[in-house]
Amino acid sequence: MKVALVASSYLPRPGGLERHVHELASGLARRGVEVEVLTQDPPRPLPPVSEFEGFIVRRFGGSRGNGHIGVAPGLWEHLRRTARSFDVVDLHTAQAPLGIAVLRARPRRIVFTLHAAVGRLLRWPYVQVTRAIVDGAAQIVCAAAVERELLCRSFPAAAGRTRVIPPGVDLPGIAAARPFACPGIVVLTVDRLEPSKRIDRAIAALAALDGSFRLAVVGDGPARQKLLAYAADLRVSSRVELLGRLPDAEVYRWLRTSDVVLALAEEKSSVLQVAEGICAGSPVVVSDIAVHREAAWYLGESLVKLVSPHGSPLEIADRIAEAAEHRVEPGMPPTAWTWD
C-alpha cells in the first residue's frame, strides 16, 4: 500500500499538526506501508528529499503568498503528476488552498484529517471549500466527538464517512523528560498567543495568587506584545514567562515541571492538552467547553477542573490553587490514547 500525507507544515517546525503527521508516518512505515510526506515552506533550508524512520519526506519551498495561505508551485506540480500513484492521499491542513490543490489533483482516495475547529471551517469564506473537500473525501477524521457531531449536522451525507480518532500522547517522551529546576508553583499553558485562547485570563488569575505562583506560556502568535503589556499593567511581569514555540522535547520538560496545566480557550482547543498534562502528572484546569468536557469524561473527571469560559479571574485563581494541592503520579490513564 502506498500513502501520501499532504501537510501544510512539518518538522522541524514545532506544533501539533507537525507532530501528528510525523507519528502517523512513522506508525504506517512500521506496518509496512510505503509512505511519503509532502509538505511546503520548511522553517530553514533543508534537503528537498530526505528519508528517515522508513518513509520519505518531500519539501517544496516558495508557496504563493506564504506557507499558511498558499500552495508551493512545486508541491502542486508533484501532486498533479503523482496523486493517482498513491492508494490514499491523507490531507492534513487548516488552510483551504492546499485542500483545493489535493482535490484538483484527483487522487484515487482522499482522507481529510481536520486540524481546525469545525466552527471556523463552516464560516464564510471557508464553508464552500470545506463542503467540496468533505464531498470529495472517502473518509473524514475528527479529533473529538463534538467536532464530528457539528460537522455531520452541517453535512449529513458525511456521517457514514466520518470517524473520531483522538490524537495520541507520547508517554515515553513525556516520562523520559527531565523537569526544569524552577522555583515556586509553575502553571503551564501551551497554546497559540491569540485572543480566543484567553491567556490574558491566566495572567489576570496570576495577579490573584500569591507570589509563589509562576505562569509559563509555550507558544507564539500576534497577541504576544499585548500579553506582555497586560502582565506589566497587573505588575506580574516577573512571574510570567512567554517561552515562544519550542521543540517537543522541551515542551515535555515543561509539562514535567508544571504543577498545573491550564487551557482557557473560548472555542477551539484540543483534547491533547488535557491528556498530556495528566500523563505528565499535572492536574488540569480548563474552560468549560464541549471538547474539554469530552476529554474530562474520557480521562478522569477527578483530574480535570472546569471553569466558566466567561467567568471571573478569581474563579480561575481558586481552581488553580485547588489543583496545585493535588498533583498526581505521572502515567497514562487507562482511557488515554497512544499513537499506536
C-alpha positions as CSV (number, residue, x, y, z in Angstrom):
1,M,0.0,0.0,0.0
2,K,1.3,3.5,-0.8
3,V,0.1,6.5,1.2
4,A,0.8,10.3,0.8
5,L,0.5,12.5,3.8
6,V,0.0,16.0,2.5
7,A,0.7,18.5,5.2
8,S,0.7,22.3,5.3
9,S,3.7,22.2,7.7
10,Y,6.1,19.5,9.1
11,L,9.0,19.0,11.4
12,P,11.3,20.6,12.5
13,R,8.7,23.3,12.8
14,P,7.1,22.6,16.2
15,G,3.3,22.1,16.5
16,G,0.5,19.7,16.9
17,L,-0.1,19.1,13.2
18,E,3.5,18.6,12.5
19,R,3.9,16.0,15.3
20,H,0.7,14.3,14.3
21,V,1.9,13.8,10.7
22,H,5.3,12.6,11.8
23,E,3.9,10.0,14.3
24,L,1.3,8.8,11.7
25,A,4.0,8.4,9.0
26,S,6.3,6.5,11.4
27,G,3.5,4.2,12.5
28,L,2.4,3.4,9.0
29,A,6.0,2.7,7.9
30,R,6.5,0.3,10.8
31,R,3.5,-1.6,9.5
32,G,5.0,-2.0,6.0
33,V,3.2,0.9,4.3
34,E,5.1,2.9,1.7
35,V,4.8,6.5,3.0
36,E,5.6,9.9,1.6
37,V,5.1,13.1,3.5
38,L,4.6,16.1,1.1
39,T,4.9,19.5,2.7
40,Q,6.0,23.0,2.0
41,D,7.9,26.1,3.2
42,P,10.3,24.5,5.7
43,P,11.4,26.9,8.5
44,R,15.0,26.7,7.3
45,P,16.9,25.4,4.3
46,L,16.6,21.6,4.3
47,P,17.1,18.9,1.7
48,P,14.2,18.8,-0.7
49,V,14.0,15.0,-0.2
50,S,15.0,13.1,2.9
51,E,14.4,9.7,4.3
52,F,14.2,8.6,7.9
53,E,12.3,6.1,10.0
54,G,11.3,4.2,6.9
55,F,9.5,7.0,5.0
56,I,10.3,9.8,2.6
57,V,9.7,13.5,3.2
58,R,9.5,15.8,0.2
59,R,9.7,19.5,1.0
60,F,8.7,22.2,-1.5
61,G,9.6,25.9,-1.0
62,G,8.2,29.1,-2.4
63,S,4.5,28.9,-1.8
64,R,2.5,31.8,-3.3
65,G,1.8,34.3,-0.5
66,N,3.2,32.2,2.4
67,G,3.0,28.7,3.7
68,H,-0.2,29.4,5.6
69,I,-2.3,30.7,2.7
70,G,-0.7,29.5,-0.5
71,V,0.5,26.3,-2.2
72,A,4.1,25.9,-3.3
73,P,4.1,25.5,-7.2
74,G,6.4,22.5,-6.9
75,L,4.0,20.8,-4.5
76,W,1.1,21.4,-6.8
77,E,3.0,20.0,-9.8
78,H,4.1,17.0,-7.8
79,L,0.5,16.3,-6.7
80,R,-0.7,16.7,-10.3
81,R,1.8,14.2,-11.6
82,T,1.8,11.6,-8.8
83,A,-1.5,11.8,-6.9
84,R,-3.0,8.8,-8.7
85,S,0.0,6.6,-7.9
86,F,-1.0,6.6,-4.2
87,D,-3.7,4.3,-2.8
88,V,-4.6,7.0,-0.3
89,V,-3.8,10.7,0.0
90,D,-4.3,11.9,3.6
91,L,-4.8,15.7,3.8
92,H,-3.6,17.5,7.0
93,T,-4.2,21.2,6.9
94,A,-6.2,24.0,8.4
95,Q,-6.0,26.1,5.2
96,A,-8.2,26.0,2.2
97,P,-5.8,26.3,-0.8
98,L,-3.9,23.1,0.0
99,G,-7.2,21.2,0.2
100,I,-8.3,22.6,-3.2
101,A,-4.9,21.6,-4.7
102,V,-5.4,18.0,-3.4
103,L,-8.9,17.9,-4.9
104,R,-7.8,19.2,-8.3
105,A,-5.0,16.5,-8.4
106,R,-7.8,13.9,-8.4
107,P,-6.3,11.2,-6.2
108,R,-7.9,7.8,-6.1
109,R,-8.9,8.1,-2.4
110,I,-8.8,11.1,-0.1
111,V,-8.8,11.1,3.7
112,F,-9.4,14.5,5.2
113,T,-8.0,14.9,8.8
114,L,-9.2,18.0,10.4
115,H,-6.7,20.4,12.0
116,A,-9.0,23.4,12.5
117,A,-12.2,24.0,14.6
118,V,-15.2,22.8,12.6
119,G,-17.0,26.1,13.6
120,R,-14.3,28.0,11.7
121,L,-14.4,25.7,8.7
122,L,-18.2,26.3,8.5
123,R,-17.9,30.2,8.3
124,W,-17.6,32.3,5.2
125,P,-15.4,32.2,3.2
126,Y,-14.3,28.7,4.1
127,V,-17.6,26.8,4.1
128,Q,-17.8,26.2,0.3
129,V,-14.2,24.9,0.2
130,T,-15.0,22.7,3.3
131,R,-18.1,21.4,1.5
132,A,-16.0,20.5,-1.6
133,I,-13.4,18.7,0.5
134,V,-15.9,16.8,2.6
135,D,-17.9,15.8,-0.5
136,G,-14.7,14.5,-2.2
137,A,-13.3,12.6,0.8
138,A,-13.6,8.9,1.2
139,Q,-13.0,9.2,5.0
140,I,-13.0,12.2,7.4
141,V,-11.2,12.1,10.7
142,C,-12.1,14.4,13.7
143,A,-10.2,14.5,16.9
144,A,-13.3,14.7,19.1
145,A,-16.9,13.5,19.1
146,V,-18.2,17.1,19.5
147,E,-16.4,18.1,16.3
148,R,-17.8,15.1,14.4
149,E,-21.3,16.0,15.6
150,L,-21.0,19.6,14.4
151,L,-19.6,18.6,11.0
152,C,-22.3,15.9,10.4
153,R,-25.0,18.3,11.4
154,S,-23.9,20.6,8.6
155,F,-23.1,17.8,6.1
156,P,-25.4,14.9,6.9
157,A,-24.2,12.9,3.9
158,A,-20.8,12.7,5.5
159,A,-22.0,10.9,8.7
160,G,-21.1,7.4,7.4
161,R,-17.6,8.5,6.4
162,T,-16.6,10.4,9.5
163,R,-14.7,8.9,12.4
164,V,-13.3,10.1,15.7
165,I,-9.7,9.4,16.3
166,P,-8.2,11.4,19.2
167,P,-4.5,12.5,18.9
168,G,-2.0,10.2,20.6
169,V,0.1,11.0,23.6
170,D,3.9,10.4,23.5
171,L,4.0,8.9,27.0
172,P,7.6,7.6,26.7
173,G,8.8,11.0,25.6
174,I,7.0,12.7,28.5
175,A,8.1,10.1,31.0
176,A,11.8,10.5,29.9
177,A,11.7,14.3,30.1
178,R,13.8,15.9,32.9
179,P,11.9,18.7,34.7
180,F,13.5,22.2,34.8
181,A,14.7,23.5,38.2
182,C,12.1,26.2,38.7
183,P,11.2,28.0,41.9
184,G,7.7,28.2,43.1
185,I,4.5,26.7,41.7
186,V,4.6,26.5,37.9
187,V,1.3,27.0,36.0
188,L,1.8,26.0,32.3
189,T,-0.3,26.7,29.2
190,V,0.6,25.5,25.7
191,D,-1.2,27.4,23.0
192,R,-1.1,29.9,20.3
193,L,-1.0,33.5,21.5
194,E,-4.2,34.9,20.1
195,P,-7.3,36.5,21.7
196,S,-9.5,33.4,21.6
197,K,-7.1,31.4,23.7
198,R,-7.7,33.8,26.6
199,I,-4.2,33.7,28.0
200,D,-5.0,37.1,29.3
201,R,-7.3,35.5,31.8
202,A,-4.4,33.3,33.0
203,I,-2.3,36.4,33.6
204,A,-5.2,38.1,35.4
205,A,-5.7,35.0,37.6
206,L,-2.0,35.1,38.5
207,A,-2.5,38.5,39.9
208,A,-4.9,37.0,42.4
209,L,-2.5,34.2,43.5
210,D,0.4,34.6,45.9
211,G,3.9,35.3,44.8
212,S,4.9,31.6,44.7
213,F,2.8,31.0,41.6
214,R,4.5,31.5,38.2
215,L,3.0,31.3,34.7
216,A,4.9,29.7,31.8
217,V,3.4,30.0,28.3
218,V,4.6,27.9,25.4
219,G,3.6,29.2,22.0
220,D,3.7,32.3,19.9
221,G,1.3,34.5,18.0
222,P,0.0,38.0,17.3
223,A,-1.1,38.7,20.9
224,R,2.4,38.4,22.4
225,Q,3.2,42.1,22.9
226,K,-0.3,42.8,24.3
227,L,0.1,40.0,26.8
228,L,3.4,41.3,27.9
229,A,1.9,44.8,28.3
230,Y,-1.0,43.3,30.3
231,A,1.3,41.5,32.6
232,A,3.1,44.7,33.2
233,D,-0.1,46.6,33.9
234,L,-1.0,44.0,36.5
235,R,2.5,44.1,38.0
236,V,3.1,40.3,37.5
237,S,5.7,40.6,34.7
238,S,8.4,39.0,36.9
239,R,6.2,35.9,37.3
240,V,5.1,35.5,33.6
241,E,7.4,33.9,31.0
242,L,6.5,33.7,27.4
243,L,8.7,30.9,26.0
244,G,7.7,31.0,22.3
245,R,7.4,27.9,20.2
246,L,9.5,25.0,21.5
247,P,10.5,21.6,20.1
248,D,8.5,18.7,21.6
249,A,11.4,17.6,23.8
250,E,11.4,21.0,25.6
251,V,7.6,21.1,25.8
252,Y,7.7,17.7,27.5
253,R,10.2,19.1,30.0
254,W,7.9,22.0,30.8
255,L,5.0,19.5,31.2
256,R,7.1,17.6,33.8
257,T,8.0,20.8,35.5
258,S,4.4,22.1,35.8
259,D,2.3,21.8,38.9
260,V,-0.9,22.8,37.0
261,V,-1.7,22.8,33.3
262,L,-4.1,25.5,32.1
263,A,-6.2,25.7,28.9
264,L,-8.7,28.5,28.8
265,A,-9.7,28.8,25.1
266,E,-13.2,30.0,24.4
267,E,-13.9,27.6,21.5
268,K,-11.1,25.8,19.6
269,S,-9.0,23.7,21.8
270,S,-7.6,20.1,21.9
271,V,-8.1,17.1,24.0
272,L,-4.3,16.6,23.7
273,Q,-3.6,19.5,26.1
274,V,-5.7,17.7,28.8
275,A,-4.2,14.3,28.1
276,E,-0.6,15.5,28.1
277,G,-1.0,17.4,31.3
278,I,-2.5,14.4,33.1
279,C,0.2,12.0,31.7
280,A,2.9,14.3,33.0
281,G,1.4,14.2,36.5
282,S,-0.2,17.6,36.5
283,P,-3.8,18.3,37.3
284,V,-5.5,20.4,34.6
285,V,-7.7,23.5,34.8
286,V,-9.7,24.1,31.6
287,S,-12.5,26.2,30.3
288,D,-15.9,24.5,30.4
289,I,-16.3,24.0,26.6
290,A,-17.5,20.8,24.9
291,V,-14.1,19.5,23.8
292,H,-12.7,19.9,27.3
293,R,-15.8,18.2,28.9
294,E,-15.3,15.3,26.5
295,A,-11.6,15.0,27.4
296,A,-12.5,15.0,31.1
297,W,-15.1,12.3,30.6
298,Y,-12.5,10.1,28.8
299,L,-9.5,10.7,31.1
300,G,-11.0,11.1,34.5
301,E,-13.2,13.9,35.8
302,S,-11.4,14.0,39.2
303,L,-8.2,15.1,37.4
304,V,-9.8,18.0,35.4
305,K,-11.2,21.1,36.9
306,L,-13.7,23.1,34.7
307,V,-14.1,26.9,34.9
308,S,-16.6,29.1,33.0
309,P,-15.1,30.4,29.8
310,H,-16.5,33.8,30.7
311,G,-16.0,33.7,34.5
312,S,-14.0,35.8,36.8
313,P,-10.2,35.5,37.0
314,L,-10.8,35.0,40.7
315,E,-12.6,31.8,39.9
316,I,-9.7,30.6,37.8
317,A,-7.3,31.5,40.6
318,D,-9.3,29.5,43.1
319,R,-9.3,26.4,40.7
320,I,-5.5,26.8,40.1
321,A,-4.8,26.9,43.9
322,E,-7.0,23.8,44.5
323,A,-5.4,21.9,41.6
324,A,-1.9,22.7,42.8
325,E,-2.5,20.8,46.0
326,H,-3.4,17.6,44.2
327,R,-0.5,16.7,41.8
328,V,-0.8,13.1,40.6
329,E,1.7,10.4,39.6
330,P,2.8,10.6,36.0
331,G,1.5,7.9,33.8
332,M,-1.1,7.0,31.2
333,P,-4.7,6.9,32.4
334,P,-6.4,3.7,31.3
335,T,-8.5,5.6,28.7
336,A,-5.8,7.8,27.3
337,W,-4.6,7.4,23.7
338,T,-1.3,6.3,22.3
339,W,-0.1,6.8,18.7
340,D,-0.3,3.1,18.2
